[in-house]
Amino acid sequence: MVRIRLRRMGNKHRPFYRIIVTKSASPRSGAHIEILGTYNSLTRPSTVTLNGERALHWLMEGAQPTETVAYLLKREGVLEQFFAKRPKAKANYKFLDKRTAAMSQGSAMDEKPAKTEEAPVEAPAEVAAEGSEA
């Protein structure tokens, strides 16, 4: 079986990835069939360069993307083209709906509500006086 997956490149603590087509049995950094693009997760927002035409070709040939690559393909619009040509294939990608929903929910939780400034509450003078007597 042929897979579309990420190959880690770069230095220690500075990874970037190539999006490659490879046989499923080959190791992560082993031989590949074709390089489809790159993915850099360190930039904000993360950058993806992808040959969408070739990615669509490999999907039509039956290549299975990993979960991360499937998300990137969806983000770049390649999966929508694939689903337009093969509507029944969408059933195999249900995990994308859950992941996208979880990510949007997570981003909503990251937004901090506006802080309202409150006047600092001072301790009553009686309580402060009792503390000094002891």
C-alpha positions in Angstrom: 0.0 0.0 0.0 1.2 3.5 -0.7 1.0 6.2 2.0 1.3 10.0 1.9 3.1 11.0 5.1 5.5 13.4 6.7 9.3 13.0 6.7 11.1 14.9 9.4 13.9 17.2 8.3 15.8 20.1 9.8 18.0 20.4 12.9 17.5 19.5 16.6 14.5 21.4 18.0 13.9 23.1 14.6 12.0 20.5 12.6 10.3 21.0 9.2 8.7 18.2 7.2 8.5 17.1 3.7 5.2 15.7 2.5 6.1 12.5 0.6 4.6 9.5 -1.1 6.1 6.2 0.0 5.4 2.6 0.5 3.8 1.9 3.8 6.5 -0.6 4.8 9.4 1.8 4.3 10.8 3.6 7.4 10.1 7.2 8.2 13.3 8.5 6.6 13.6 5.7 4.0 13.2 5.7 0.3 10.3 7.7 -1.2 8.4 7.7 -4.5 7.7 11.4 -4.8 8.0 14.6 -2.8 4.7 16.5 -2.8 5.6 19.6 -0.7 6.8 20.9 2.6 5.2 21.7 6.0 6.8 24.1 8.5 5.1 24.0 11.9 7.4 26.5 13.5 6.1 29.5 11.6 3.0 31.3 12.9 0.7 30.5 11.1 2.3 27.2 10.0 3.2 27.2 6.3 2.4 24.5 3.7 3.7 24.3 0.2 2.0 21.6 -1.7 1.7 20.4 -5.3 -2.1 19.9 -5.1 -2.3 18.4 -8.6 0.1 15.5 -7.8 -1.5 15.0 -4.3 -4.9 14.6 -6.0 -3.3 12.2 -8.5 -1.9 10.0 -5.7 -5.2 10.1 -3.8 -7.0 8.9 -6.9 -4.5 6.1 -7.3 -5.4 4.9 -3.8 -2.7 6.4 -1.6 -3.7 6.7 2.1 -2.7 9.9 3.9 -1.8 9.8 7.5 -4.1 11.8 9.9 -1.8 14.8 10.0 -1.3 14.9 6.2 -5.1 14.5 5.7 -5.7 17.5 7.8 -3.1 19.5 5.8 -4.7 18.3 2.5 -8.1 19.4 3.8 -6.7 22.8 4.8 -5.2 23.3 1.3 -8.5 22.2 -0.4 -7.2 19.0 -2.0 -9.5 16.7 -0.1 -12.6 18.7 -1.3 -11.5 18.1 -4.9 -11.0 14.4 -4.1 -14.4 14.1 -2.4 -16.1 15.8 -5.4 -14.7 13.1 -7.6 -15.2 10.2 -5.2 -18.1 11.0 -2.7 -18.1 7.6 -1.1 -14.5 8.1 0.1 -15.6 10.7 2.6 -16.7 8.0 5.0 -13.1 7.0 5.5 -12.2 10.5 6.7 -14.6 11.0 9.5 -11.7 11.6 11.9 -11.2 15.0 10.2 -14.6 16.3 11.4 -13.8 15.4 15.0 -10.3 16.9 14.8 -11.5 20.1 13.2 -14.3 20.5 15.8 -11.9 19.9 18.6 -9.4 22.4 17.2 -12.1 25.1 16.8 -13.4 24.4 20.4 -9.8 24.6 21.7 -9.2 27.9 19.9 -12.5 29.3 21.5 -11.2 28.2 24.9 -7.9 29.9 24.3 -9.6 33.3 23.9 -9.4 35.0 27.2 -12.5 36.9 28.4 -12.0 40.7 28.8 -10.9 41.5 32.3 -12.9 43.9 34.4 -10.9 46.0 36.8 -12.1 45.8 40.3 -11.0 48.0 43.2 -8.7 46.2 45.6 -10.6 45.1 48.7 -8.9 46.5 51.8 -9.1 44.6 55.1 -11.3 46.3 57.7 -9.3 48.3 60.3 -10.6 46.2 63.2 -9.3 43.0 61.8 -5.9 44.6 61.2 -5.8 45.9 64.7 -6.6 42.4 66.2 -3.7 40.9 64.2 -1.2 43.4 65.8 -2.4 42.7 69.4 -1.5 39.0 69.2 
